[in-house]
Amino acid sequence: MIAEDLDTLDPEPLRQALRASRAELAFKQAVIDRRPHENAVLWRLQFTAKSDVDDAEQKSLLDEALDSDLATGGREACRSTDR
């Protein structure tokens, strides 16, 4: 929108544009917030695969930790898009 148009527009289209902008911003922020978590998971997967994870119990603990991290990251992303 051009600044001159703001004086001639009805309030409802302005509200709709603001709502759309807020929704888009919330989505983009959720994507940005999720990136460090995704990078940490990928880093852990990459370097754990190279280390000594021969023990089945260690592998099981790592899988549980990753599942927990992924679940937490998903809930946080959902929470940030609900705002």
Backbone bond lengths (Angstrom), bond angles and torsions (degrees), N, CA, C in turn:
res aa  C-N    CA-C-N  psi(-1)  N-CA   C-N-CA  omega(-1)  CA-C   N-CA-C  phi
1 M - - - 1.451 - - 1.529 110.08 -
2 I 1.289 113.41 145.62 1.460 119.67 177.55 1.522 108.01 -92.72
3 A 1.324 116.92 146.53 1.465 122.43 -175.24 1.529 111.88 -56.05
4 E 1.325 117.89 -35.98 1.460 120.11 -179.42 1.534 110.86 -66.53
5 D 1.323 117.34 -30.13 1.463 121.50 -179.19 1.528 111.90 -69.85
6 L 1.306 118.70 -23.67 1.456 121.78 -176.30 1.529 111.99 -61.70
7 D 1.311 117.13 -35.01 1.462 120.11 -179.44 1.527 112.36 -73.09
8 T 1.301 117.23 -24.42 1.462 120.08 -176.19 1.524 113.48 -97.80
9 L 1.322 117.86 -10.63 1.463 120.58 -177.58 1.518 111.89 -81.45
10 D 1.317 113.73 151.29 1.462 119.79 173.20 1.524 108.67 -74.32
11 P 1.319 116.82 155.05 1.467 119.69 -179.14 1.538 113.31 -62.99
12 E 1.314 118.63 -34.14 1.474 120.41 -175.97 1.527 112.74 -63.09
13 P 1.341 119.76 -45.58 1.473 118.30 176.79 1.535 112.19 -62.06
14 L 1.325 116.23 -33.88 1.467 119.23 177.31 1.524 110.62 -65.71
15 R 1.333 116.63 -41.62 1.468 120.44 178.17 1.527 110.49 -63.05
16 Q 1.331 116.42 -42.51 1.457 120.13 179.71 1.523 111.24 -63.57
17 A 1.320 116.65 -41.04 1.462 120.47 178.61 1.528 110.67 -65.21
18 L 1.327 116.14 -39.69 1.462 120.37 178.58 1.528 110.91 -65.59
19 R 1.336 117.38 -43.04 1.468 120.85 177.92 1.531 110.81 -60.94
20 A 1.319 116.06 -43.56 1.466 120.07 179.60 1.528 110.80 -63.49
21 S 1.329 116.67 -41.34 1.464 120.65 178.67 1.526 111.18 -64.69
22 R 1.323 116.63 -41.18 1.467 120.21 179.07 1.523 111.40 -64.55
23 A 1.326 116.66 -41.31 1.470 120.58 179.48 1.529 110.37 -64.00
24 E 1.316 116.01 -42.64 1.463 120.30 178.88 1.524 110.73 -64.32
25 L 1.320 116.54 -42.25 1.463 121.16 178.98 1.528 111.10 -63.53
26 A 1.326 117.33 -42.02 1.468 121.13 179.29 1.523 110.60 -63.07
27 F 1.323 117.27 -41.84 1.457 120.77 178.53 1.519 111.03 -63.63
28 K 1.316 116.79 -47.09 1.469 120.30 -179.49 1.528 111.23 -63.12
29 Q 1.330 116.95 -39.03 1.462 120.08 179.01 1.524 110.40 -65.92
30 A 1.330 117.59 -37.36 1.463 120.89 178.02 1.531 110.63 -63.38
31 V 1.324 116.19 -40.06 1.466 120.13 177.91 1.529 110.00 -64.90
32 I 1.315 117.02 -43.82 1.462 121.24 179.21 1.522 110.79 -63.55
33 D 1.331 116.82 -43.23 1.465 120.56 -179.38 1.525 112.27 -65.83
34 R 1.323 116.60 -29.19 1.462 120.72 -177.86 1.529 112.04 -78.11
35 R 1.310 118.95 -24.05 1.474 122.36 -175.34 1.527 113.94 -58.13
36 P 1.332 120.71 -49.34 1.472 118.85 -179.64 1.524 112.08 -59.83
37 H 1.322 116.47 -37.30 1.457 119.60 178.85 1.532 110.45 -65.38
38 E 1.323 117.19 -45.37 1.459 120.64 179.09 1.524 110.75 -61.87
39 N 1.323 116.89 -40.77 1.460 120.38 178.10 1.526 111.20 -63.21
40 A 1.324 117.11 -40.34 1.466 120.63 179.34 1.525 110.51 -64.49
41 V 1.320 117.14 -41.95 1.471 120.26 179.05 1.526 109.98 -63.88
42 L 1.318 116.86 -46.03 1.461 119.79 179.94 1.525 111.46 -63.57
43 W 1.313 116.55 -39.63 1.467 121.18 178.37 1.527 109.90 -61.80
44 R 1.337 115.65 -45.75 1.467 119.65 179.50 1.514 110.98 -62.57
45 L 1.313 117.35 -42.26 1.465 120.25 178.99 1.525 111.54 -63.20
46 Q 1.321 116.27 -43.23 1.457 120.81 -177.86 1.522 111.17 -64.65
47 F 1.312 117.22 -50.17 1.461 119.71 -173.55 1.515 112.91 -82.02
48 T 1.315 118.30 -23.38 1.453 120.10 176.47 1.516 109.47 -72.97
49 A 1.327 116.46 -34.60 1.459 119.92 179.29 1.524 110.52 -63.67
50 K 1.335 117.60 -29.87 1.457 121.49 -178.61 1.534 112.42 -85.60
51 S 1.316 117.24 -17.51 1.457 119.68 -176.85 1.523 111.11 -89.62
52 D 1.297 115.76 -176.61 1.468 120.80 -177.42 1.513 110.64 -84.42
53 V 1.299 117.57 85.97 1.454 121.82 177.60 1.529 107.67 -114.25
54 D 1.312 115.82 48.43 1.453 120.33 -179.71 1.523 111.74 -78.09
55 D 1.311 115.55 -26.47 1.451 120.55 -178.48 1.530 109.66 -70.86
56 A 1.320 117.42 126.86 1.465 121.57 -178.02 1.522 111.49 -63.36
57 E 1.323 117.47 -34.62 1.465 120.57 179.63 1.528 110.86 -66.52
58 Q 1.333 116.98 -41.42 1.463 120.23 177.62 1.527 110.24 -62.83
59 K 1.328 116.26 -42.84 1.467 119.91 179.74 1.526 110.38 -63.07
60 S 1.328 116.98 -41.00 1.460 121.19 178.62 1.526 110.98 -62.75
61 L 1.328 117.13 -43.18 1.464 121.04 178.67 1.523 111.13 -63.85
62 L 1.329 116.42 -40.05 1.460 120.58 178.49 1.525 110.40 -64.23
63 D 1.334 116.93 -43.82 1.469 120.26 178.99 1.526 111.15 -61.41
64 E 1.329 116.97 -41.07 1.470 120.69 178.45 1.526 110.87 -63.69
65 A 1.330 116.41 -42.39 1.472 120.29 179.87 1.525 110.69 -63.79
66 L 1.327 116.67 -42.67 1.466 120.34 179.44 1.526 110.94 -64.94
67 D 1.327 117.04 -43.41 1.465 119.99 178.52 1.525 110.85 -61.02
68 S 1.326 116.16 -41.31 1.459 120.49 179.12 1.531 110.65 -64.16
69 D 1.334 116.23 -43.96 1.468 120.42 179.24 1.519 111.24 -62.67
70 L 1.329 116.53 -42.37 1.464 119.84 179.85 1.519 111.25 -65.03
71 A 1.324 116.73 -40.60 1.465 120.29 179.12 1.524 110.60 -64.46
72 T 1.322 116.66 -42.46 1.467 120.96 179.13 1.520 110.46 -63.93
73 G 1.320 117.25 -44.47 1.462 121.10 179.45 1.512 111.91 -62.39
74 G 1.332 117.42 -38.51 1.464 120.82 178.42 1.506 112.08 -66.11
75 R 1.349 116.42 -41.55 1.470 119.42 178.93 1.525 110.49 -65.53
76 E 1.335 117.26 -39.44 1.472 119.89 -179.69 1.515 110.59 -65.96
77 A 1.332 116.90 -39.48 1.465 120.13 178.92 1.516 110.43 -64.88
78 C 1.336 116.83 -40.79 1.462 119.95 178.57 1.512 111.08 -64.71
79 R 1.337 116.45 -41.64 1.459 121.27 -179.89 1.535 110.30 -61.81
80 S 1.325 116.88 -40.89 1.460 118.57 -176.59 1.525 111.86 -72.86
81 T 1.335 118.20 -25.50 1.465 118.94 177.39 1.513 111.72 -83.27
82 D 1.330 118.30 -17.96 1.463 121.16 179.24 1.522 112.64 -77.25
83 R 1.280 118.36 -14.70 1.473 121.95 -177.28 1.491 112.13 -69.15
